[in-house]
Amino acid sequence: MWLDSRLGWIYGIAGVVLAWNLVLAARIATAPGGRAIRELSGLCGLLVVPGAIIAVVGQWIGLGRTVGLLTWTWPVTLVLFVAQGVAVIRARRVTSFVAVPLLLLNVILAAGGLARYAATLWPDLRPEVLGAATALTSVLGLAWGPDALATPLALILPVLTPAGPARWPGARPLRALLSTGALGIVLLFALEYPTAVRANASFRRLADTPMRERPRGDLALGLRLFPALDRAPAGLAIRHDLSLVDSIAVEVLAVTVTPAGASGAALDSLAGVLADLRADSVLLAISLGWDRNEREQRARNPVALAESRLRALEQVVRRVRPDVVVPAVDPMGLGTQVIGAVPLRWWTDYLSRAGRMVHTLRPRTRVAVAASTWSAADSALYHWAATSPDVDLLALSFAPGFRGGGELQAQWRVASRWMSTNTRPHWVTSVRTWPYVFGERAQQLALTGTLAWASGRPQVQAVIVDGAGDYDVLSGLRRSDGKLRPAVLALAAIHRALREGAVVLR
């Protein structure tokens, strides 16, 4: 996950709020009078740190299995903050101009936390319930950008309500600042909530996408394995992801390797892990991801950056011998986010050189260029790739944003328009959604709907689900606690029907 420097401010504010909660909880818990307020404040101070840690690490595979039984801690903590605020207001310990905004903030945080937790228990919650979690994510998106959908680090901390007059220097301005900020978040939530409900409801329209026959069985289903690899794949990821490959019977394996992970030892390990599957006629697609230091490399020398990436790509082709190579993951999306805006000419030069090198090293390996942002810059790159002799496949990447399934349908329409005058083969190299934000039923509808959309376009030869588990982004088919999401069974059934040349009616 790539974090902008502005997020340093967010962490700083979170640190201030956390210090406020801990110091204030200690003061109130030892103050005379008001037993209920003292006990609730003490519990809030006791649970806020472990609760926040569990809320973050409990959603990542590898850590989620350890703390999975404790994920209830965070919503319970949020409810305790609400109860503490109510107790303070009832006792009239502090002015309403401070207490009410803080209480309202804690109420919406509790509603969002409970909705997010409920989504892990019931896959098909009503849009009005999930809308609370989605609206909070939309508010966070103002600072985090699209990363708010994908990372558990995007978290708003509750704020403890003071239970008496300000007694130390600077307390009054800090109270005013916190209450003003809380009121701002509440107002933004109120504005976003109706849109968030519609965003969740819009996923249900994806079920109307008709599945078309592919009698020749020429639409392959793929799965992206592992997180973006900067070293050899971990044992837990290997066990989980390879068992999922067998469950769905995928025909394409996709892996993202960063330049740092393109070492001989790591690539040899990856090739060995996938050797048995590839011997069974399963195709392998390797995408070259991004390292954190590539922005600094580009600032120093853009030419040297391209050269270093080409050397990493050469190692991938020589040692892993993939069937398809994507020289850059989402150039106009993640690529621009990592290295900054560069001229289109830089991209076309780099991708042309990558294509020629791959074709020289291994003529059987096909080169793909991906579109993901559906912007004018992406359109220019797509249409360049459509006529380039160094590009074999045109790749598409789909993911809903804060506006849910309607945004995904809009991406399908843009892709259909681009493809209407182009007969070159296409792959959907990534389709993902966000089950913690929109629910597991929405994930199932987004993945199966994209497969249905692709079935009606003969140019599309493969659809790759991104990814197998909740690793670097929270979009996997396997939850952090190890359980499979409902989309797995739906994908397996549709894939089986496509291979048998049947039309699936839903």
N, C-alpha and C positions, 0 to 999 in steps of 0.2 A: 504494500500500500504506500502511495507516494503522497507525502504531506507537504503542503505549502508552508512557507515560513510564517504566514499569518497565524497558523495554528499554535505557534509559540504563545501568542496572546491568549488563546483559549486555555492552554494548559496553565498559564499564569493565573487567569481568572478562577479556574477550577481549584488551584492551590489556595487562593484567598478564601473561596467558599468553604473548602475543607477545613482550613485553619479556623475560620469563623465557627463552624459547627463544633469542632472539638473543644475550642476554648469556651464557647458559650455553654455547651453541654456540661462541662466541668463546673462552671460558675453556678448554673442553675441547680445542678444536682446537689450542691453543697450549701445552697442558700436556705434560709428558714422559710417555713410556710409552704402550703400548696403541695401536698404529697404526690398527687397524681401528676402534676407538672414536673416535679423533680424526677419521678421515676420514668416518665415518658422521655424527658430530655436525656436522662442518663442512658436509656436504651438506644435512643437515636445516635448519641455519640459513640456508644459501644459498637453499633452495627454498621455505621455508614462506611467505614473503611473496608472491613471484610466483605460487606455486601457489594460494594462497587467492584472490588477485585473479582468476586465470583461472577458478577454480571458480565465482566469483560472476558476473563479466561474461560468461563463456562461455555462459550460459544465456539471455541476453537478445538478442532480435533486434536487428540493427544493430551489436552488439558481438560476437556469437557468430561471425559469418562471419569476423571478423578473427582471433580467437584459437581458432577451432574446431579447428584441427589440433593445438592444444596442450592440449586438455582432459585428456589422459592425465597431465599433470604432477601434478595433485592426488592421484589414487590412488597414483602412484609415490612422491610425497612421504610419504604416509601409510605406505606399506610400508617406506620408509627409517626412519621413526620406530620402527616395530616392530623392524626389524633392529638399530637402535641400542640399544633397550631390552634385547633378547636378549643383545647383546654385553656390555653392562654387567653384567647378572645373571650371565652365565657367568664374567666376570672377578671377580665378587664385590667390586665397587668401592663398593657402597652397600648399606645394609640393605634386606632384602626388604620391610619394611613400607612403604618409599617406592617401591622399584623395581617391585614386582609390580602394585600398583594402576595405576601409570602405564602399564606394559606392557599390561595388560588393556584399559585405555581405548584405547590406540593400536591394539590388535588389532580391537576392535569398530568403531572409526572407519575402519580400513582395509577391513574387510569391507563396511561401508556404502558407502564411496566406490567400491570396486570394483563392487559391485552396481549403484550408480547409473550408473557409466560403462558397464557391460555392458548396461544397459537401453537405452542409445543405439545399441548395435550389434545387439542381438537383441531384437525386440519381444515375444517370448513366453517370457520366462524363468520358471522354476519359482517358485512362491510362497515356497519355502524360501530361495531366493537373494534375491529382492526383499525378503523379510521383514527382512533386515538394514538396508536403507535405510529401510524403513517404520518399523521400531522406533526408529531414531535420530530420525526425524522426529517420532514420537510423544513421545519424551523432550523434544525441543525445544519441542513444543507446550505443555508445562507452563509455559514462560515466554512463548513467542510467541503462544500461542493458535492459532486456525485459520490464521493467516498463515504458520505454519511449512510448510504444504503448498504454498504458492503462491510463495514468494520464495526465491531462492538466498542471500539474506543470512542465512538461518537456517543457521548453520554452526558446528560445534564444532571448535575448533582442537586439534591433537595437542599433547602435552606432552613435552618432551625429558627423558630420565632423567638425573639427575645422576650423575657418574662419580667421585665422591670425597666425603669428609666436608665438612660445611658449614664454611666458613672466614670468612664475613662476617656481621656482626650482622643478625639478622632472618631468616637463611637457614633455620634449623631450623623456626620457626613457618610460614614460607611453604611449605617442603617438606611439612610435616604438613597444611597446608590444601589444597595441590594434590593430595596423595595421597588425602585424605579425600573431596574433591570428585570425583576420578576414580573412586573406589570407589563413590560414590553413583550416578554416571552408569552404571557397569557394572551395578549391581544393578537400576536402573530398566530398562536395556536387557534384562536377563535376564527381567524380569517382563513386558515389552511384547512380546518376540519371538514367543511363541506366538500372541498376539492378532494381531500383525502378519501372521503367516503366514496365519491364517484370514481376515484382511481382504483379502489379495491373492487367496486362493482364492475368496472370495465373489463376485468379479466374474464368474467362469465361470458362475454360476447365472443371470446376466442374459441369457445366450444362450437360456434356456428361455422367455423372454417371447414369446408368439405374436404374429406380425404379422397384423393384420386388414385385410380389404379396405376400401378407401375408394373405392367405384366412381365417385363424383362428383369424385374428385380434389381434395377440399376440405381436405386436410392439407398445408399449405405448409411447406417447409424453409427456414430462414433462417440467416444467418451474421452474427455481430458482427464488424465491421471496426474496425481501428485500436485503439490504447490509448484510455483516457478522454482526450478532447481538451480541453486548456486553451489550444490555439492551432490554427491550420490544420494539417491532416494532413500528415505528412512525405512526401517523395517516395518513399522506400524502402517505407514502409507502403502507399502507394497502389499501387505497382507489384506488390508481393507479393499484397496482399489482393484486388485486382481480378482478377488472374489466377486466384486461387483461386475467386472467384465464378463465373467461366466454367467451371472444372473440375467444380464440383458442380451448376451450373445452378440456383442458389438463387432463390427467389421472394420472399424478404424480406431486406432489408438492415437491420442494426441498428447504431446508433452511439451511444456515450455521450459527452455533452458536459457539461463542468463549467460552473458559473456563470462562472468566469473565462474560459472559452473561448467564451462566448456574445457575443462582440463582432461587430460588423458585418462586419469584414474576414474573420475566421475562418469565420463562418457562410456568407458568400457564397462563400468558397473551397470549403467542404464541399459546398454546393449545386452548384457547378460540376463538382466531381469526380464526383458521382453522377448528373449530369443525363442522360447517355447511357443508363445502366442503368435509370433511372426511366422513361425514354421507352419502354422495352421492357416496360412493365407490371409492373415489380418494385416491391413495396411498400417503404416506408421507415419504420422505427421509431426514434424518437429518445428516449433516456433522459437525464434530467437528473441528472448525478452530483454529486459533492461536492468542495468545496475544503477545503484544510487549515485555513483560518482560520475555518470556520463554527462550530466549538465556541466560540471567543471571541465571535463575533457573537451566538450564542444566549445566552451568559452575560450579555452587555451588554443585549440587547433581543431576546427571542424573536419579537416582532411584526415588528421590522425585518428579522430573518432571513427570515421568510416573504415579506415584501415584496420583498426583493432576489432571492429565488429566482423569484418570480412575474414580475419584470421580465426575468430571464434567459430564462424559459420563453416569455414574449411575443416576445422577439427570435427564438427558435428557430422558433416557429410562423409568424411573419411572413416570415422570410427563407428558411427551408428548406422550409416547407409540408409537413411529414411526414404520413403516413397514420395513424400511431399515435404517441402521446406517453405516456411514463411520467414523471410529474412528480417522482418520487424513486426512485432506485435502492435497492432492498431497505431499506425504511424501518426494519423491526425488526432488520435485520442490520447492514449497513454504515452505514446512517443513524444508528442508535443508537450504533455504535462511533465515529462521527465527532462528532456533536453532543451525545452523551450521552442519557440517558433523559429523555424528555419525556412528558407525559400523552397518552393516546390522543386526547383532545379536540384537542390541537394538530395532530396528524396529520390528523384528519378535517376540521378547519377548513381547513387548508392545501390538502388534496387536493380538497375541495369547491370552494374558490375557484379552484384551478387548472383543474378541469374546466369550470366555468362560463366562465372566461376563454377557454379553448381553443375551446369550442363557439361562443362569440360571435365570435371572430376567424376561425375556419374550421370551420364545422359538419361538414365531411367528415372532419375529423381525430378519431379515436377516442382516448379517454383510458383508460389501464390503470393498475391498482394492483397491485403485486407482493407476493407472499408468498414468503419464503425461509428463515425460521428454523424453521418448523413448531412454534412455541411457542404458548402461550395468548395472548400479545399479538398474534402473527401471526393466530391464529384470529379474534380479536375484530376486527382490521382487515379481514380477508377477508370476514367476514360483514356488516360495515358496508358494504363496497364492493359486496357482492352485492345490496344493496337501495338503493344510492344512485343517484339520477337523474343525478348528475354523472359517473358512471363507466360506461364502455361495455364494457370488457374486464376480466376477472379474470386476472391474470398469475401464473405460477408459476415459481420458480427452483430448480433442482435442482443439488446438488453433493455428492459423498460427502465425509465427514470422515475421521477417522483409522481408522474401522472399515470403510472400503471399500465394496464393492458392497452388503453387507447394509444399510448405512445408507441407500444410495440407494433400495433397495427399500422400506425403512420410510417414506421420504419419499413414494414413489408411493402407498403404502397410505393415508397421511394425506390426500394430495391427493384420492384416490378417494373417501374418506369425506366430505370437504368438498364434493365435486362431486355427491355422490349425490342431494342435494335441491336442486340448483341447475342450471337449464338455460341460464344465461347463457353467452355465448361465452367461451372461455378461450384464452390463448396461453401456451406455455412460453417465456418471454422470455429464459431463460438455462439451459443445461445444460452443465456442464463437469466435467472430472476432472483428475487430476494425473499426467501420464505420467512425470515424473521420479521420482515416489514409488511409483506402482503399476505402471508400465510402459505401453508403447504399446498392447499388446493389451487391457489394462484400459480404456484410453481408448476404444478402438473398441467394446468391449462396452457401456460405459456410454452412449455416444451412440446407438448403434443400438438398445440396449435401451429407452432413453427414447422413441425414435421409435416403437418397437413398442408400448410402453405407451400412448402418445398415440393410436396408430391405433385402439385399441379403445375410445376415449372420444369420441363424436361432438361433444361440446362443444369439444374442443381443435381449434383451427383452424390453429395454426402451432407449430413447434418451432424455436427459434433456438439454434444451436450457439455457444458462447461460449469462445473466439473464434478468429479467423483465425490469429493468431501469438502467440508468447511475448513479450508486451510487458510490461505492468505486473504481470500474473500469469502463471505458467507453466502454461497450460492450452490452448495453441493447437494448431491443426491443422498449422501449419508450425513446425518446429524452429528454434532460434536459428541454426543453420548454413545455413538456407534449404531444407532437405529437407522434403518432405511426409511426414506420418505416415500409417500404414496406414488410419486411420479415414477418410481422404478417399475412397479407392476404395470402401470399404464404404458410406459415406453416399450416394455418387453412385449406386451400384447399387440400394440400397433406395429412394431417392427416385425413380429412374426406374421401378421396379416399382410404387410407389404411384400415380404419375401414370398408369400404364397400367392401373390397377385390378387388378393381380395381387397374389396372396398370396405373400410371401417365406417360404420354408421354410429354417430354419437348424438 
